């Protein structure tokens, strides 16, 4: 369940690691996200209804505690079980939420965990996030103190800055897998359904699904409509070296240089236009939410609600 709190930051790493062209990736991730969102919406609604039935009794208006569980007697067996389950939920849910955001941040900064330095950086991100959150939890007397500033901060990051970052980084992710986009591949329907269900179950938290296993299943099911042989296509999609074919560039050297120069100029203009949109929007979002964060901190300092 808790993976849905960080669904947005989870999508870019999955998009980058998943094999296939952009159409295949968007189809699989879109369907998996839809399934996970619908299932979790139903689960959250059930939880909300049960919570109202349990906690909205005649005696509840008399209490105004931040933690509703302290409104019940310590001898209440049901509430003791609920307290224990709540502790387990926090212990299990915290790594799922925070570490998926860490994986997304690692993909932004190019930390691929293939080298020793990258592994140290990846682990350090998790330790720093854990220490900061734990330190704040220890010194903060009430969760209401956290809500205002951190909702202003992380709400802006999750729902404003990160979608903008995904829009900005998406062409780079697609270019990194340009070979897949050039292949006219048709995905087997059975393999597509299986992959969608596997990724959706991982988003929900029902099971841990290795992306490498999903990629192997997808690579073995691609049907090519190009002139490449099936072994060559499977090897390419799986990230293996294809020793059965070679690509030779034929043509005048000057013509190739002109084409490369034209492509570089076109790409430079493309990114220039994109930056003209990206940086002003990012600056406006940061400025607006900085004001909200500043106001929240002032309210906390002066003890205002």
C-alpha positions in Angstrom: 0.0 0.0 0.0 2.7 2.5 1.0 4.3 2.4 -2.4 1.4 4.5 -3.7 2.5 7.4 -1.5 5.6 7.6 -3.7 4.1 6.3 -7.0 5.3 9.4 -8.9 9.0 9.1 -7.9 8.9 5.3 -8.6 7.8 5.7 -12.3 11.1 7.2 -13.7 13.4 4.4 -12.4 10.9 1.8 -13.6 10.7 3.5 -17.0 14.5 3.6 -17.3 15.0 0.0 -16.3 12.2 -1.5 -18.3 13.1 -2.9 -21.7 11.3 -2.1 -24.9 10.4 1.1 -26.9 8.7 4.0 -25.3 5.2 2.8 -26.5 5.7 -0.5 -24.7 7.0 1.1 -21.5 4.1 3.7 -21.3 1.5 1.0 -22.0 2.8 -1.4 -19.3 3.5 1.3 -16.6 0.2 3.0 -17.4 -1.9 -0.1 -17.0 0.0 -1.2 -13.9 -0.5 2.2 -12.3 -4.2 2.2 -13.1 -4.7 -1.3 -11.6 -2.7 -0.4 -8.5 -4.5 2.9 -8.0 -8.0 1.4 -8.3 -7.2 -1.4 -5.9 -5.7 0.9 -3.3 -8.5 3.4 -3.6 -10.9 0.7 -2.6 -8.7 -0.4 0.2 -8.3 3.2 1.5 -12.1 3.7 1.4 -12.7 0.5 3.4 -10.1 1.7 5.9 -11.8 5.1 6.1 -15.2 3.6 6.7 -14.0 1.2 9.3 -12.1 4.0 11.0 -15.2 6.1 11.3 -17.2 3.2 12.7 -14.6 2.5 15.3 -13.5 5.9 16.4 -16.5 8.1 15.8 -18.5 7.2 18.9 -20.5 9.3 21.4 -17.4 9.8 23.6 -15.0 11.0 20.9 -16.1 14.8 20.8 -14.9 15.0 24.5 -11.3 14.3 23.5 -8.9 16.5 21.5 -5.7 14.5 21.5 -3.4 14.4 18.5 -3.1 10.6 18.8 -6.6 9.2 18.8 -5.3 5.9 20.2 -4.6 7.5 23.6 -8.3 8.2 24.0 -8.8 4.6 24.8 -8.0 2.8 28.0 -4.7 0.8 28.2 -6.7 -2.2 29.4 -8.7 -2.3 26.1 -7.5 -5.4 24.4 -8.7 -4.4 20.9 -6.9 -1.0 21.1 -3.7 -2.7 22.4 -3.7 -4.8 19.3 -4.3 -1.8 17.1 -1.4 0.0 18.8 0.9 -2.9 18.0 -0.3 -3.1 14.4 0.2 0.6 14.0 3.8 0.2 15.2 4.4 -2.5 12.6 2.8 -0.4 9.9 5.1 2.5 10.6 8.2 0.2 10.7 7.3 -1.5 7.5 5.9 1.5 5.7 8.6 4.0 6.3 11.4 2.3 4.3 8.9 1.6 1.4 8.0 5.2 1.2 11.4 6.9 1.7 13.7 4.4 -0.1 11.6 4.5 -3.3 12.1 8.3 -3.3 15.8 7.6 -2.8 15.9 5.3 -5.8 14.4 8.1 -7.9 16.9 10.6 -6.6 19.7 8.2 -7.4 18.5 7.9 -11.0 18.5 11.7 -11.4 22.1 11.9 -10.3 23.3 8.9 -12.3 23.9 6.6 -9.3 23.6 3.2 -10.9 25.0 1.1 -8.1 27.4 -0.7 -10.5 30.6 0.7 -8.9 31.8 0.9 -5.3 31.5 4.7 -5.3 27.9 4.6 -6.6 27.0 2.0 -4.0 28.4 4.1 -1.2 26.5 7.2 -2.5 23.3 5.2 -2.7 23.6 3.8 0.8 24.5 7.3 2.1 21.3 8.8 0.6 19.3 6.3 2.6 21.2 6.8 5.8 21.0 10.6 5.6 17.2 10.5 4.9 16.7 8.1 7.8 18.7 10.1 10.3 17.0 13.4 9.4 13.5 11.9 9.6 14.3 10.0 12.9 15.9 13.1 14.4 12.9 15.3 13.6 10.5 12.6 15.0 12.5 12.5 18.3 12.5 16.2 19.0 9.0 17.0 17.7 6.3 16.8 20.4 3.3 16.9 18.1 2.6 15.7 14.6 0.8 19.0 13.9 4.1 20.8 14.1 5.4 18.7 11.2 2.3 18.8 9.0 2.4 22.5 8.0 6.0 23.0 7.0 6.6 19.5 5.7 3.3 19.4 3.7 4.3 22.6 2.1 7.8 21.3 1.3 7.2 17.7 0.3 3.8 18.4 -1.2 5.5 20.8 -3.6 8.3 18.2 -4.3 6.0 15.3 -5.0 3.1 17.0 -6.9 4.8 20.0 -8.5 8.5 19.7 -8.9 8.8 15.9 -9.6 6.2 15.9 -12.5 8.1 18.9 -14.0 11.4 16.9 -13.6 9.8 13.9 -15.3 8.7 16.0 -18.2 12.2 17.5 -18.5 14.1 14.2 -18.2 11.8 12.1 -20.3 13.5 12.8 -23.7 16.9 11.9 -22.2 15.5 8.6 -20.9 14.0 7.9 -24.3 17.2 8.8 -26.1 19.2 6.5 -23.8 17.1 3.7 -25.1 17.0 5.0 -28.7 17.7 1.5 -30.2 14.4 0.2 -28.7 12.4 3.1 -30.1 13.8 2.4 -33.6 12.6 -1.2 -33.6 9.1 -1.9 -34.7 8.3 -4.5 -32.0 5.0 -6.1 -31.2 4.6 -7.3 -27.6 2.9 -10.6 -27.0 -0.4 -9.9 -25.3 0.0 -12.7 -22.7 3.4 -11.5 -21.7 2.1 -7.9 -21.5 -0.7 -8.9 -19.1 1.7 -10.9 -17.0 4.2 -8.0 -16.8 1.4 -5.5 -15.9 0.1 -7.7 -13.1 3.6 -8.2 -11.8 4.5 -4.5 -11.7 1.0 -3.6 -10.3 1.4 -6.2 -7.4 4.9 -4.7 -6.7 3.4 -1.2 -6.5 0.7 -2.3 -4.1 3.2 -4.1 -2.0 1.7 -7.6 -2.4 5.1 -9.0 -3.5 8.6 -8.0 -4.4 9.1 -8.2 -8.1 12.5 -8.0 -9.6 12.6 -5.8 -12.7 15.3 -8.0 -14.2 12.9 -11.0 -14.2 10.2 -8.8 -15.9 12.7 -7.7 -18.5 13.7 -11.3 -19.3 10.1 -12.3 -19.8 9.5 -9.2 -22.0 12.6 -9.7 -24.1 11.7 -13.3 -24.8 8.2 -12.3 -26.0 9.0 -9.5 -28.4 8.0 -10.2 -32.0 9.9 -8.1 -34.6 8.4 -6.7 -37.7 11.8 -5.5 -38.9 14.5 -7.1 -41.0 16.5 -8.1 -37.9 16.5 -11.7 -36.9 14.7 -12.7 -33.8 17.9 -13.8 -31.9 19.5 -10.4 -32.7 16.4 -8.5 -31.5 16.1 -10.5 -28.3 19.8 -10.0 -27.6 19.6 -6.3 -28.2 16.4 -5.8 -26.0 18.0 -7.9 -23.3 21.1 -5.6 -23.3 23.4 -8.4 -24.7 26.0 -8.1 -27.3 24.8 -9.1 -30.8 27.6 -11.1 -32.5 25.5 -12.2 -35.5 25.1 -8.9 -37.2 27.0 -5.7 -37.9 25.9 -2.2 -38.9 28.0 -0.3 -41.5 27.5 3.3 -42.3 27.7 3.8 -46.1 27.9 7.2 -47.7 30.1 10.2 -48.2 32.0 11.3 -45.1 31.1 14.9 -45.7 27.4 14.1 -45.9 27.5 12.2 -42.7 29.3 15.1 -40.9 26.7 17.5 -42.2 23.9 15.3 -41.0 25.5 14.9 -37.6 26.0 18.7 -37.4 22.3 19.3 -38.3 21.2 16.8 -35.7 23.3 18.5 -33.0 21.9 21.9 -33.9 18.3 20.6 -33.8 18.9 18.9 -30.5 20.5 22.1 -29.1 17.5 24.2 -30.1 15.2 21.6 -28.6 16.9 21.7 -25.2 17.1 25.4 -25.3 13.4 25.8 -25.8 12.8 23.2 -23.1 15.0 25.0 -20.6 13.2 28.2 -21.3 10.0 26.6 -20.0 11.5 24.4 -17.3 13.6 26.9 -15.3 11.1 29.7 -15.1 8.4 27.2 -13.9 10.8 25.6 -11.4 11.8 29.0 -10.1 8.1 30.1 -9.7 7.2 26.8 -7.9 10.2 27.2 -5.5 9.4 30.9 -4.8 5.7 30.2 -4.1 6.3 27.2 -1.8 9.2 29.0 0.0 6.7 31.6 1.0 4.3 28.9 2.3 7.1 27.2 4.2 8.2 30.5 5.7 4.7 31.3 6.9 4.3 27.8 8.4 7.6 28.2 10.3 6.5 31.6 11.6 3.2 30.1 12.9 5.1 27.4 14.7 7.5 29.8 16.3 4.7 32.1 17.5 2.5 29.1 18.6 -0.3 29.8 16.2 -2.6 27.1 14.8 
